[in-house]
Amino acid sequence: MWGPVIAVRMTKKNDYEKERQRQQFEVFRTLMKTRRMTLSQEHVMALNTVMVDFFGKPRIEAAYRNYLKELNREASVAGDPSASKLLKDRADALHDLIYEIGAELGYKYDKRDMTDLSYSPQGWFDEQAEQQQLRALLLKVLAGEAPFPVTDFEKLVVGRGKFPPPPKVARQ
């Protein structure tokens, strides 16, 4: 009589453990995919689930808290030598977190591989920098802090000879 009840409970427990492991693996996989794109929405969403999916794992919790501490440190002005150190400290803390999660899931990585064996095209970083510049300029224009440049297209382009003059239409 108790056999079927016990079997159902064991099946539910196994299903729960499989789902939990799948969620943990998904967090690990996402952090690995986005470790060079830390501003991506996918990266941030994975970070925000670490404390839920790895609850009760002290090494992961400590690495997570350390990474968040680094993320919340005040960023210095661009070009300041301490800005480079801040970015390195953040990357190291992220790699420590990924390393601990990987170890929990049975993966053994050299922490140096986190940086050396990942790729992001320079074009992505350039595009992101351009978008930030354009956004900053647009905000200044909308706030009335910068003018919105308007030019006479004909004088700017046609007057320089980049395009031939428009054809003349004979009138009848």
Secondary structure, 3 states (H helix, E strand, C coil): CHHHHHHHHHHHHHHHHHHHHHHHHHHHHHHHHCCCCCCCHHHHHHHCCHHHHCCCCHHHHHHHHHHHHHHCCCCCCCCCHHHHHHHHHHHHHHHHHHHHHHHHCCCCCCHHHHHHCCCCCHHHHHHHHHHHHHHHHHHHHHCCCCCCCCCCHHHHCHHHCCCCCCCCCCCC
